[in-house]
Structure formats: C-alpha cells, structure tokens
Amino acid sequence: MARSRTRIQAVMAEIRSRIVSRTCLPGTRLPSVRAQARAMQVSVSTVVEAYERLAAESVITSRPGSGFYVAGPVAPLALTQLGPRLDREVDPLWVSRQSLEIDAPVLKPGCGWLPADWLYEAGIRRALRTLARAATPELTEYATPLGHPELRRLLSRRLHGIGVDARPDQIMLAESGTHAIDLICRFLLSPGDKVLVDDPCYFNFHALLKAHRVQVVGVPYTPHGPDVSCFEAALREHSPRLYITNSGIHNPTGASLSPVTAHRLLKLADSSSLVIVEDDIFADFETSAAPRLAAFDGLERVIHIGSFSKTISASLRCGYIATRGDWIESLADLKIATTFGGGRLASEALLIALTDSGYRKHLEALRLRLASQMQRTIARLESLDIRPWLVPQAGMFLWCRLPPGTDAADIARACLADGVILAPGNAFSQSPDAGEFMRFNVAQSADERIFEVLGRALEGR
C-alpha cells in the first residue's frame, strides 16, 4: 500500500512540475491515462487515482469523453523547474543565493567576485563624498534614456583603447551587466529560439536564458575559444539567434580568445543570422588585452557589454551596452519600459571613481595580488591532486579537474556541511563530464580552512 501511495505521489509530482515549469499551460490536455502509465511505467489505476486527486485539488479538470486538462491561471514562473533538474546544491541559482548571503559564517571559494577589501573602497568613498556636495538634480532626478553622457564618452574612449569603435551615441547604460543581457534577450529573442553558449559558461547565463524560455545549446570551449568545428555544426543544425560569450577572460575557465579563433567565428557568423553578445565584465583584470570580437566586427553583428561590479563595487549597479546605432533607440525604449530612467546616482559615482587618479594604481595592485594568489591557490590545490585545466594569464578563476573518480556535486555537498561554498562543474555545464570539474575563485581562496575541508571531503568520497 505504501508503495502504491508513493507511485501516485510521483505521478502527481510529475504533473505539478509540468504546470509550474509552464510546459503545460491552462487548458492544455494532459496525456491520456494509458499514455501516462506507459511513460512512467506504472499501472493505469495509479494514474487514474493521481489524476482524480489533482482534480479534487482543482489543479486539473476532467472533461467527460475528452480527458483531463490543466486548470486555473498560469502558474508563477519557477526557474528551478525549467530545464534539467539538478541537485539544489549544484543548481546555479542556489549557488548564487548562498554566496550572496553575506551574513552567513561561510567561506566562498565558489563565488564570482572579489572579497570586499579587494575592491576600490577608497575611490567609492571619495565619489560619495563628492556626490554629497553635488547639485540636487544629480541626487534626485532620473537619468536620461541612454544614461550619463560623460560616462558614455569615457566608455567610448576606453573601448577605443581595445579596438572597439563605439561612439557615445552607440552606448547605453544599463543597471548592470546582467540587466544588459536581459534587455538584449528581450530585444532579439522569442520563446523557443535557440541560443549558443560556451560549455562551460557563466552559470547565470543558463538561469537568465531559462527565464526567456529559449533553448540553450552548448559549444565546447577550448583554451583558445569555442571549438570552431562544433560551433559551425551548431549553426547548421540549430540556426541560433544569439551566441553569448566572454572574449577577454572567460568564465569559468580563465582562457582568452585567440585571433585565429575570433576570425573563424566571425566568418562563420557572416553566413547566418546570428548575433553575438560579448560580455567583457573582466576587462580590467587583463594584463594584456585579448582580441575582441566587437573590434574585428565593428559592432555589426556583435553587441559588446560590460560593467565594473568586479573591480569597483557590486553595490554600484551600472553596466553598459555598445551596439549598432539603429538598435540603440529600441533598446532605450525597453530600458524605460523595465527600469524607467535608470540609476543616475550610481553612474555619477562610477564616473567619479573611474576618473579618480587612484583607480589606475588600484588596478595595478589588484592584478599583482591576483597573480600572486593564483600561484598560491594552484600549488595548494595540486597538493590535493586537483589540477588546473589551464593556468590563466590573468583574472581570478581557476577551472580545475578533480582527482579521478571524484564527483564535484558530492564534494560540494560535503564541503557545504563544513561551511564552504564551492562551485561544481555541473552548475556551469550540462556535459557528461562536468562533474569532474570545479571552479575556484583564487581571491576567495586565501583561508587555509578551505583546503582542510576540501581535503577531508576528498578523503571521504
């Protein structure tokens, strides 16, 4: 009897999951009792009882002679119910939420940002003091649709320094880098479209694309950029609308795009309707600039985005989009529709911090500090038989292969119990071998307790 109840509950849970993920919308006819029984390998009577219970709860309705249908309004969107089901400890949204719990007494080598005392605190304080004396409109008014004119002029000059020719009127400020991608997705995508991402890629790309109801296609990433032959095959097979990538410092691998790969990618894209989104959020960590797709392309089919949350402050929410001039007006309309005027105060503070004489010295010290911590972290991990996939030229990320026979999700769960939040490969990739990898943030890996906890977890696997 208990086993029968469990099977009934499993059928009910499956139907609820389809409704919550919006696979089945109100009015959708459910599979017949026999079809559902075959699909779940249970008896017909089990499905009948499950459907009847769901009908009693008004989750579904019965139409005599026709079958069962989803009832009620559209379910609230639950991102964790979309796509492959993951253990909560390796789900991208869970990793982010745990890392953002700043009051929790945990260590966070799996998070994607610098420790607070590594950021440009002195420059932020100077900017805030300056703004406290500013004219009232700077403190109280909405920003213009494209955002702070002087900051856009500064961004134009900075982009020119890496070969990206973007006039100030081709640049629009956004609330953050994530908001920039969200606006682009709203602008270019429809539910069901195909989007290419690197495999592995920044895990929030997966989460954000889920919210837009698109199909994500992974392209294997190499030390020089995406695998070009796989990229070509994906273009041919899926006809994707977007490709989202990092050119400078790739997240999570730390690799950099090579000139040869960049040219081959753009040549392939020319024969398609593909638009490329180049996320350049880690640009200021580079010691020498990698090729930028937007520089080679001239912003024809490449949209270049970025922010300064990783080097100045995550609290100053301000990103940007650089794109072709005929797209800017429509993107500005979307920005007004979703955030109205945008954050004027944040852009004012960011401009002051970026033009402060101390920012260049801050970056020089930061790059040296990261390079030193990179070597220490590599050595400490190698003592545990954890090897880097490659040694990055710059940045804060190490993409590492765990010892043979180790499952990253199991290690993440074990370390979580000891107050260490890790970023297992499963959060960045849906590939079969993703569980063999882990991303480490070297800036967040200075505490020796991390390696003690990790060592115990590896011994107990």
C-alpha positions in Angstrom: 0.0 0.0 0.0 2.8 2.4 0.9 4.5 1.7 -2.4 1.2 2.4 -4.3 0.9 5.8 -2.5 4.4 6.6 -3.5 3.7 5.9 -7.1 0.6 8.0 -7.0 2.5 10.9 -5.5 5.2 10.5 -8.2 2.6 10.9 -10.9 1.1 13.9 -9.1 4.6 15.5 -8.7 5.3 15.0 -12.4 2.1 16.8 -13.5 2.7 19.6 -11.0 6.2 20.0 -12.3 4.9 20.4 -15.8 2.5 23.0 -14.7 5.0 25.0 -12.6 7.6 25.0 -15.4 4.8 26.1 -17.8 5.3 23.1 -20.0 1.6 22.6 -19.6 -0.4 25.9 -19.6 -4.0 26.3 -18.5 -6.3 24.5 -21.0 -3.6 22.0 -22.0 -4.8 18.5 -22.4 -2.8 16.0 -20.3 -1.6 12.7 -21.7 -4.3 10.0 -21.6 -4.3 7.7 -18.5 -2.8 4.9 -20.6 -0.1 7.1 -22.2 0.9 8.5 -18.8 1.0 5.0 -17.3 3.3 3.8 -20.1 5.6 6.9 -19.8 6.1 6.4 -16.1 5.9 2.6 -16.1 3.1 2.5 -13.5 -0.4 1.0 -13.6 -3.4 2.6 -15.2 -5.1 2.6 -11.8 -2.2 4.5 -10.3 -2.6 7.3 -12.9 -6.3 7.4 -12.6 -6.0 7.9 -8.8 -3.3 10.6 -9.3 -5.5 12.5 -11.8 -8.5 12.2 -9.6 -6.7 13.7 -6.6 -5.3 16.5 -8.7 -8.8 17.2 -10.0 -10.1 17.2 -6.4 -7.5 19.9 -5.6 -8.6 21.9 -8.7 -5.2 21.6 -10.2 -6.7 19.9 -13.3 -10.2 19.4 -14.6 -12.0 16.4 -16.1 -14.0 16.7 -19.3 -16.1 13.6 -19.8 -15.3 11.9 -23.1 -12.3 14.2 -23.7 -9.8 13.7 -20.8 -8.0 15.8 -18.2 -6.9 19.4 -18.7 -4.8 21.9 -16.7 -7.0 24.2 -14.7 -6.6 27.7 -13.2 -4.4 30.7 -14.2 -0.8 30.4 -15.5 1.5 29.2 -12.7 4.1 31.7 -11.3 7.4 31.1 -13.1 9.8 28.9 -11.1 13.2 28.9 -12.8 14.4 25.8 -10.9 11.6 23.8 -12.6 12.8 24.6 -16.1 15.4 22.5 -17.9 17.3 19.6 -16.4 16.6 19.0 -12.7 19.8 19.5 -10.6 20.6 18.8 -7.0 19.8 22.1 -5.2 23.5 22.3 -4.1 24.7 22.5 -7.7 21.8 24.5 -9.2 23.1 27.8 -10.5 20.5 29.9 -8.6 21.2 28.1 -5.4 25.0 28.7 -5.6 24.3 32.4 -6.3 21.8 32.7 -3.4 24.1 31.0 -0.9 27.1 33.1 -2.0 25.0 36.3 -1.6 24.1 35.5 2.0 26.8 37.9 3.2 25.9 37.4 6.9 26.3 33.7 6.8 29.5 32.4 8.5 30.8 30.6 5.4 33.8 30.6 3.1 33.1 31.3 -0.5 35.7 30.0 -2.9 32.9 29.2 -5.3 31.6 32.8 -5.6 32.3 35.0 -8.6 33.5 38.3 -7.1 36.4 39.7 -5.1 36.5 40.0 -1.3 35.1 43.4 -0.1 38.6 44.6 1.0 40.0 43.9 -2.5 37.6 46.4 -4.2 38.1 50.1 -4.7 36.7 51.3 -1.4 38.7 54.4 -1.1 37.6 55.6 -4.6 34.0 54.8 -3.7 34.1 56.9 -0.5 35.7 59.8 -2.4 32.9 59.6 -5.0 30.2 59.5 -2.4 31.7 62.5 -0.6 31.7 64.4 -3.8 28.1 63.5 -4.6 27.0 64.6 -1.2 28.0 68.1 -2.2 26.5 67.8 -5.7 23.6 69.8 -7.1 20.2 68.5 -6.2 19.3 67.0 -9.7 22.3 64.7 -9.5 20.9 63.2 -6.3 17.2 63.2 -7.1 16.4 63.1 -10.8 16.0 60.2 -13.3 18.8 59.6 -15.7 18.4 60.3 -19.4 17.3 57.3 -21.6 20.9 56.4 -22.8 22.4 57.3 -19.4 25.1 59.7 -18.2 26.6 61.5 -21.3 30.0 62.0 -19.7 30.3 58.4 -18.6 29.3 57.2 -22.1 32.0 59.4 -23.5 34.5 57.9 -21.1 33.4 54.4 -22.1 33.7 55.3 -25.7 37.4 56.2 -25.1 38.0 53.1 -23.1 36.6 50.9 -25.7 38.6 52.6 -28.4 41.7 51.5 -26.4 40.9 47.8 -27.1 40.0 48.4 -30.7 36.2 48.7 -30.3 35.0 51.8 -32.3 31.8 52.8 -30.4 30.6 56.4 -30.4 28.9 57.7 -27.3 25.5 57.6 -29.0 26.1 53.9 -29.7 26.4 53.2 -25.9 23.6 52.9 -23.5 23.9 52.4 -19.7 22.1 49.6 -18.0 21.5 48.7 -14.4 24.2 46.0 -14.6 25.9 43.6 -16.9 23.1 41.1 -16.2 20.5 43.7 -17.0 22.3 44.5 -20.3 22.0 40.8 -21.3 18.3 40.7 -20.2 17.5 43.8 -22.4 19.2 42.2 -25.4 17.3 39.0 -24.9 14.0 40.9 -24.7 15.0 42.8 -27.8 16.1 39.9 -30.0 14.6 36.6 -28.7 11.3 34.9 -28.7 10.3 31.8 -26.6 11.7 28.7 -28.3 14.6 30.4 -30.0 18.0 28.7 -29.9 20.9 30.4 -28.1 24.5 29.2 -28.2 26.7 29.4 -25.0 30.1 28.2 -24.3 30.4 24.8 -22.5 31.2 25.5 -19.7 29.9 29.1 -19.3 29.0 31.5 -16.6 26.2 29.7 -14.8 23.9 32.8 -14.6 23.7 32.7 -18.4 21.8 29.4 -18.1 19.5 30.9 -15.4 18.7 34.0 -17.3 18.1 32.2 -20.6 15.7 29.9 -18.8 13.6 32.9 -17.8 13.4 33.8 -21.5 12.1 30.3 -22.4 14.7 29.7 -25.1 16.6 26.6 -25.9 20.3 26.6 -24.8 22.9 24.8 -27.0 26.4 24.4 -25.5 29.5 24.6 -27.7 32.6 23.0 -26.2 35.2 25.6 -25.1 38.9 25.2 -25.7 42.0 27.1 -24.3 41.7 29.4 -27.4 38.0 29.9 -27.5 35.0 27.9 -28.6 35.6 24.7 -30.7 35.2 26.1 -34.2 34.0 22.9 -35.9 31.4 22.3 -33.1 30.3 26.0 -33.5 29.9 25.5 -37.2 27.8 22.3 -36.7 25.6 24.1 -34.1 25.0 27.0 -36.6 24.0 24.5 -39.3 21.8 22.3 -37.1 20.1 24.8 -34.8 20.1 28.2 -36.6 20.6 30.0 -33.3 19.6 33.6 -32.8 22.3 34.6 -30.2 25.7 33.4 -29.0 26.8 34.7 -25.6 30.5 34.5 -24.7 33.5 36.2 -22.9 36.4 37.1 -25.1 38.9 38.6 -22.6 38.9 36.4 -19.5 36.5 33.6 -19.9 34.3 32.5 -17.0 34.8 29.8 -15.7 37.9 28.7 -17.5 40.1 31.8 -17.4 41.0 31.3 -21.0 41.3 34.0 -23.6 40.1 34.1 -27.2 42.8 33.8 -29.9 42.9 36.0 -33.0 42.6 32.9 -35.3 39.5 31.6 -33.5 37.9 35.1 -33.4 38.3 35.5 -37.2 36.9 32.0 -37.9 33.9 32.6 -35.6 33.0 35.8 -37.4 33.4 34.3 -40.8 31.0 31.5 -39.8 28.6 34.0 -38.3 28.6 36.0 -41.6 26.7 33.2 -43.3 23.9 33.2 -40.7 21.6 35.5 -38.8 23.5 35.0 -35.6 24.0 37.9 -33.2 27.0 37.7 -30.8 26.9 39.1 -27.3 30.4 39.7 -26.0 30.4 40.0 -22.2 33.5 42.0 -21.2 33.0 42.3 -17.5 36.5 41.2 -16.6 38.3 43.6 -19.0 40.2 45.5 -16.2 41.8 42.3 -14.9 43.7 41.8 -18.1 47.5 42.4 -18.2 47.4 42.5 -22.0 44.2 42.8 -24.0 42.9 39.7 -25.8 41.2 40.1 -29.2 37.7 41.4 -29.1 35.0 40.2 -31.5 33.4 43.6 -31.4 36.7 45.2 -32.6 37.0 42.8 -35.6 33.3 43.1 -36.4 32.8 46.8 -36.0 29.6 46.3 -33.9 27.7 45.0 -37.0 26.6 41.7 -35.5 28.5 41.8 -32.2 27.0 43.6 -29.1 29.6 44.5 -26.6 28.6 44.7 -22.9 30.3 45.2 -19.6 30.2 46.7 -16.1 32.6 47.5 -13.2 31.0 45.5 -10.4 34.0 43.2 -10.2 36.7 45.9 -9.8 35.0 48.9 -8.2 31.8 47.9 -6.4 28.9 45.4 -6.8 26.7 47.9 -5.0 27.1 50.5 -7.8 24.8 48.8 -10.2 25.8 50.1 -13.6 26.5 48.3 -16.8 26.6 49.3 -20.5 25.7 48.1 -24.0 27.7 49.1 -27.1 25.9 48.2 -30.3 24.9 49.4 -33.8 23.3 52.8 -33.9 19.9 51.7 -35.3 19.4 49.3 -32.4 20.0 51.8 -29.6 16.7 53.6 -29.7 14.7 50.3 -29.4 16.9 49.2 -26.5 16.4 52.5 -24.8 12.6 52.0 -25.1 13.0 48.6 -23.5 15.1 50.1 -20.7 12.4 52.7 -20.0 9.7 50.1 -20.0 11.6 47.9 -17.5 13.5 50.4 -15.2 12.3 53.8 -16.4 15.2 56.2 -16.1 17.9 54.0 -14.6 20.3 54.7 -11.8 21.7 58.2 -12.1 23.4 58.2 -8.7 25.3 55.0 -9.5 26.5 56.3 -12.8 27.6 59.6 -11.3 29.6 57.7 -8.6 31.1 55.3 -11.1 32.3 58.2 -13.4 34.0 59.9 -10.4 35.7 56.6 -9.4 36.8 55.7 -12.9 38.4 59.1 -13.4 39.9 59.2 -9.9 43.7 59.3 -10.0 43.8 56.3 -7.7 41.9 53.8 -10.0 44.9 53.0 -12.2 47.0 52.3 -9.2 44.2 50.2 -7.7 44.1 48.1 -10.8 47.9 47.6 -10.9 47.9 46.4 -7.3 44.9 44.2 -7.9 46.4 42.5 -10.8 49.6 41.7 -8.9 47.7 40.5 -5.9 45.6 38.2 -8.1 48.7 36.8 -9.9 50.3 36.0 -6.6 47.1 34.4 -5.1 46.7 32.4 -8.4 50.1 30.7 -7.9 49.4 30.0 -4.2 46.0 28.5 -4.9 47.3 26.4 -7.8 50.0 25.0 -5.5 47.6 24.3 -2.7 45.1 22.6 -5.0 47.8 20.5 -6.6 48.7 19.1 -3.2 45.2 17.7 -3.2 45.6 16.3 -6.7 43.3 19.0 -8.1 44.8 20.2 -11.4 44.0 23.4 -13.4 42.6 22.9 -16.9 44.9 25.7 -17.8 46.8 28.4 -16.0 45.1 31.7 -16.9 47.1 34.7 -17.9 45.0 36.9 -15.6 41.8 37.1 -13.6 40.5 35.3 -10.6 39.2 32.0 -11.8 40.7 28.5 -12.0 38.8 25.8 -13.8 40.1 22.6 -12.2 39.8 18.8 -12.8 39.2 16.9 -9.6 41.0 13.6 -8.8 39.8 10.6 -10.9 36.6 9.1 -9.7 35.5 12.2 -7.8 32.1 13.8 -8.3 32.0 17.6 -7.9 28.4 17.6 -6.6 29.3 15.2 -3.9 32.3 17.2 -2.8 30.2 20.4 -2.9 27.6 18.9 -0.6 30.2 17.6 1.8 32.0 20.9 2.0 28.8 22.8 2.4 28.2 21.0 5.6 31.5 22.4 6.9 30.7 25.9 5.9 32.5 26.1 2.5 30.5 27.0 -0.7 32.0 25.6 -3.8 31.1 25.9 -7.5 30.9 22.4 -9.0 31.2 22.0 -12.7 27.6 20.8 -13.0 26.5 24.4 -12.4 28.4 25.6 -15.5 27.9 22.8 -17.9 25.4 20.1 -18.8 28.1 17.9 -20.4 28.5 14.4 -19.1 32.0 15.1 -17.7 31.0 18.3 -16.0 31.1 16.6 -12.6 34.8 16.1 -12.9 35.4 19.9 -12.6 35.3 22.7 -10.1 35.7 26.5 -10.4 37.8 28.2 -7.8 38.0 31.9 -7.2 41.6 32.4 -6.1 40.8 35.8 -4.4 38.4 34.0 -2.1 40.7 31.0 -1.5 43.2 32.5 0.9 41.8 30.9 4.0 43.6 27.6 4.8 40.4 26.1 6.2 39.1 25.8 2.6 41.7 23.3 1.8 41.4 21.4 5.1 37.6 21.0 4.5 38.2 20.1 0.8 40.9 17.5 1.8 38.5 15.8 4.3 35.8 15.7 1.6 38.1 14.1 -0.9 39.3 11.5 1.6 35.7 10.6 2.5 34.5 10.2 -1.1 
